Amino acid sequence: MSETDGAMLVIAGAGSGKTRVLTYRAAYLIHEKKVPPESIMAITFTNKAAEEMRERIIDLIGKRRYHPWVGTFHRTCANILRNYGPAVGLSDRFTVFDDSEQLAVIKRVMKNNNIDPKPYNPRSFLHRISRAKSHLITPEEFEESANDDFSKKILTVYTQYQMALREQNAFDFDDLLFEACLLLDNHRPTREILQAQYEHLLVDEFQDINPAQYRFIQLIVNPEHKNVFVVGDDDQAIYGWRYADPKFIDKFLDDFKPVNVIKLEDNYRSTDPILKVANEIIRQKTWGIEKTLRTNISGEDPPEFYFRQSEVDEAYFVAETIKEYIDEGGDYGDVAVLYRMNAQSRSFEEVFGRLGLPFQIIGGLRFYQRMEIKDILSYFRILVNDRDRPSLERAINTPKRGIGDKSKDKIFEFMVKNEFGLFDLVENKDDLIEKGLAPSIAKRLPPFLELMGRFRDKSRKLEHVKLLEWIIDKIEYEELLKAEGTYEADARLDNLNELKGAFKSFQEEYPGEGIDRFLEQVSLVSDLDSYQEKTSKITMMTLHSAKGLEFNVVFLPGLEENFLPHSRSQESPKELDEERRLFYVGVTRAKRYLYISCARNRRFRGQSLPQDPSRFLTEIPRDLIKGLEAIEISYRKSMEEPLSISWGSKKKKRVEDDWDIADTEEMPSDAEPIVTRIGSRKKKEKTQVKSEFKVGNTIKHPTFGEGKIIKINPAGGDDNFITIRFEKGVGIKMLSE
């Protein structure tokens, strides 16, 4: 680690202390190599991780006049755009649109182009635009491959969506990286300034970077010395749906060669029995850097597996096990329930609520997304950017001022035509009719415009908290909530007080900073930022949100086919590998106790459906997890379920029940064989038995309904396993022929 010149890649296994490596690297550069602190840039993925890294570095180097830059990719790019964007014609007073605001712009663009939202989901357009930006594809470049009707519609929406954002001095989340990369790529003076300023770049969670983030690293690193230090773990790459690709590790080794590679395989978190399970899970991967975690933490308690009848029974099992842990002197804050999808939390919320168990859910509605918070912050966002249409629409009708949607559209058309921001309306409020605004609208605007003019004046004199209190008072927002007289209104009043606390904390932490800095911080808040580590509550969150955290006791419910692995991943070896890594991440969150469970039947999307245990459990030797032999019994039972084949008018009985089969075109699949028998560390070759089914056949099952065969694999002996994609939410099932 003492080698500081050139590129270095640290492959840091789970629990190996990667944050410590990064912080000590920064301290070593400053103390031993005399690198000026302000010449170091450290980038990570969450505000929580950035704050932790910043605090640790300050603890190591002490408080100084200058410190290293520590921030997320998006926070770093937002800072670059504010400071250097004006050089290429970008406004430094932009706002960042959240998901709902982006969707509103998309819907407006679709409406203007007569694109029906029923066959063309607005979110699908937003998804395709996000994908393009993550791959640094501009609308002009997208046009080159827009050959079919849908792609041409995407091009139209993408082009006009970007124009609408620019009219409102706004960026979406993807724009921060997208525009920063375009700026650095196309504006050499800015690129050279930043390359000279930052002699050393440190990057955390490197396995999770996408194409835009990788390009940003290439552009910010000085090409002469290539002093870049990246830390990651390919076994924890779980963000493929955000276009992250762990194979950027291979690209890094090629682009920045020679690269010094170090592997950290000592785990300081989990007991040996837990790590043995983790190593066995990840050993099945099809790509990655070989490593084996080891630990000196002994433990007598092996991970345990439990099979329950339903998701409710599973939740009661988890609750009772937690109560036993508490009775033995444990704390609720030591416990986490980690699941694949947010929808799985429902049964735990209900059961924990009935039994009086305290819990916090990470990933629900974020604080800054709540109605009352967005209502008040819309006024502040207008102060920063008076062309921000979503904020203007919200503020105009908070409280109600009798200005409907059609009137608002007319106001915004007038603003765009005259190149006005809101404060231009304030300055010209007596001449709006003369300038072309309809009299019926112009007469209703003055009270709002007068308020905003006074608000702007107050913003120049009052500190942030006082300004917040002033606007809440002037629009009588608390009175509106009190008049409702409901429990929800009381909770919203509490949230307003919480907002005041957030303003006060910001003032104390960043004295002298403008409200634009606070709003930027708010816009980049993630789900994990709401996680309270020091709490006596059970933590419930998705496996994705849990990365980087650790708990004394971890429950992994729902280890079933179609949940983990997710049904959408089962035909793609690459996506299946990512699901396996997600399971691995869950296991390696546990320090001492690990409980894995699944249900025989689970209610999902309104249906109670029979479930099969996850194939990942069949890859683990049964002696490593207590109770795992129940899996083999379950698989045997499902594979022996009777079935028969119907060939048109001729029936050939195979066992008892009827399946109807129709010939269709063959549908090839690259999916790997589904089952490896428990306890077998080496996969045995099996001979394919001639099947009366074909890949691509459509069948009808008495329990699961209609489905299509996507894979046929030998099961050993005179049998085959057939993998079927069923309809109506059943998903993929694997049965014995």
Residue, then its C-alpha position, 0 to 999 in steps of 0.5 A: m500500500s505504500e506504493t503511491d505512484g501510478a494505478m492500483l487496484v485493491i480487490a477487497g473482499a466482504g468485511s476486509g476493511k475497504t473503508r479503512v484502506l481508503t482513509y489510511r491511503a489518504a492519510y498516508l499521502i498527506h502525512e508521509k508523501k506531503v501531498p496537499p490535502e486539497s489535491i486528493m479527490a475521493i469518490t464513492f456511491t452514497n452520501k452516507a459512505a462519503e460522510e463516513m469517509r470524510e469523518r475518518i480522514i479528518d480523524l486521521i489528519g486533524k482539522r486543517r484549512y484544506h481537506p480532500w474532496v470527498g463526495t459521491f459521483h453525482r455530488t462531485c459532478a454537480n460541483i463541477l457543473r456549477n463551477y465550470g458549466p458556465a464556460v460552455g453556456l450552462s447555468d450554475r443555478f440549476t435544480v435537479f429533478d427527482d423521479s416524479e418531476q422527470l416523469a411529468v416532463i416526459k408525459r408533457v412531451m408525449k402529450n405534445n407529440n400525440i403519443d398514447p401513454k397506454p401502449y407506450n408507458p412513460r416510464s419506458f421512455l424514461h428508462r431508455i433515456s436513462r440508459a442512453k445517458s448512462h452510456l453517454i449517448t446524446p440524442e444526435e448519436f441515438e438518432e443513428s440507430a433509431n430505425d424502428d417506430f418505437s426507437k424513433k418515438i424515443l428519439t423524439v421524446y429524448t430530444q424534446y425532454q432535454m430541450a424542456l429541461r434546459e428551458q427550466n435550467a434543470f438536470d435530471f439525476d443522469d444528467l449530472l454525470f452525462e453533462a460533466c463528462l461532455l464538459l470534460d471531454n469537449h472543454r480542454p481548459t476545464r479538463e486540464i484545470l481539474q487534472a492539475q488540481y487533483e494529483h490523486l484520485l481514490v474510488d470506492e465500490f469500483q465494481d459498481i461503476n457504469p460507462a459514464q462513471y468509468r469515462f469520468i474517471q478517465l477524464i479526471v485522472n492526469p494522463e501523465h502520472k495516472n495516480v488512481f487508487v480504486v477499491g472494489d469487489d467483483d463478488q459484490a457487483i449487484y447493480g447491473w440494472r443501473y448499467a454497472d458492469p464489474k468487467f470494467i475491472d478488466k478494462f481498468l487493468d488494460d487502460f491504466k497499465p501497469v496496475n499494481v493489484i492487491k487482494l484483501e481476503d481477511n474478513y474481520r466481520s463474520t464467523d467461520p461457519i458463515l464465511k464457509v457458506a459465503n465462499e461456497i455460494i460465490r464459488q459457483k460464479t462464471w466470471g470473476i477474480e478468484k478469492t477465498l475469504r478467511t477469518n480468525i473469528s471462530g463460531e459454534d453457531p452454523p447458519e440455519f435454514y427453515f421451511r415454513q408453510s406461508e409468508v405469514d408463517e415465515a414472518y412469525f418464525v422470524a419474530e419468535t427467533i428475534k424475541e428469543y435473541i432479545d430474551e437472551g440479552g440481545d438488542y433489536g438494533d443488532v437485527a436485520v431482515l433483508y429481502r429481494m423486493n420491497a413488496q416482501s416487507r408486508s408480512f413482516e410489517e404486519v406480524f411485527g406490528r401485532l407482536g409489538l416489535p420495533f422496526q425501521i424500514i429503509g427504502g420507503l417514501r423518502f423524507y424529502q419526497r413527502m408532500e408537505i416537504k416538497d410543498i415548502l421546498s418548492y418556494f426555496r427551489i424557485l429562489v435558486n432557479d425561477r424557471d423550475r416548472p414543477s416547483l412553480e406549479r406546486a408553489i402557485n397552488t400552495p395554498k390554492r389560488g384558483i389557478g387551474d392546469k390550463s391557466k398554468d399552461k398558459i402562464f408557462e407558455f407566456m414565460v417561454k415565449n418571453e424568455f421570462g423566469l418567475f422574478d421577471l413576472v414579479e418585475n413586470k407584474d403591472d404590464l403582463i396583460e400588455k405583454g400578452l398574458a390573458p387578462s383572466i389569468a393576469k388578474r389572479l397572479p399578483p398576490f402570488l407574485e407579490l409574495m414571491g417578491r417579498f420572499r426573495d427580499k427576505s432571503r437576502k436578510l434572513e438566515h435559512v431557518k428564519l426564512l423557512e419559518w417566514i414562508i410557512d407563516k405567510i402561506e399559513y401552511e400549519e393552519l391548513l394542516k391543523a384544520e384537517g384535524t387528522y392523524e396524517a396532518d399531525a404527522r405532517l406537522d411533525n415533518l415540518n418541525e423535522l425540516k426546520g431541524a434539517f435547516k438548522s443542522f445545515q447552517e451549523e455544518y456549512p456556515g455561510e453556504g447558500i440555500d442552493r447547497f442545501l437543495e443540492q444535498v437534498s436532491l441527491v439523498s438516497d434510501l440508505d441515507s435514512y438508515q439510523e445505525k444507532t437505534s434499538k429497532i429491527t432494520m428491514m431493507t432490500l439486499h441492495s440497500a444492505k451492501g456495506l452494512e453489518f448486523n449481529v443477526v441477519f434473516l434472509p427470507g424468501l430464498e425461492e425461485n422467482f424471488l432469489p433468483h428473480s424471475r427476470s434473471q433466470e434465462s441469462p447466465k450474466e443476470l443469474d450470476e448477479e442474483r448469486r452475488l446478491f445472495y452472497v452480499g446478504v450472507t456476508r452482512a451477518k456477523r454471528y447469526l444467519y437464518i435463511s428461510c423460504a415458504r412452500n406457498r407465498r401470496f404475491r400480486g393477489q395470488s397464493l402460489p406454490q414455491d420452490p426453494s432457490r437453486f442457490l441453496t442446492e449449491i451449498p453442501r448440506d453440512l454447512i447449514k443446519g436444516l438444509e436437508a429439507i430442501e432435498i425433500s422439497y425438490r424431490k416432492s416437486m419433481e415427482e408431481p404427476l403429469s401427462i402429455s396430450w398429443g392432439s386427439k391421442k393421449k399418452k398417459r405418463v402418470e395421472d394428470d393432464w398437460d396439453i402440449a402444442d408445437t411452437e417455434e423452438m426458443p433457445s435459452d442460454a440458461e445453465p442447468i438448474v439443479t446441482r444436488i446438495g452435498s455434491r461439490k463437483k457437478k456430475e455429468k448426466t446423460q440426456v434422456k430422449s424427451e417427449f417434450k421440445v424446447g418451445n412447446t407450450i404446455k398446460h399444467p393443472t396447478f400452474g396453468e399455461g407455460k412455455i418450455i425454455k430448457i430441458n436438462p438431464a436429471g440422471g437415470d431415465d428422467n429429465f428436468i424441464t424448465i417452464r416459463f408459466e404465465k399470470g405471475v407464476g414465473i419459471k418452474m423446474l419440474s421432473e418429466 
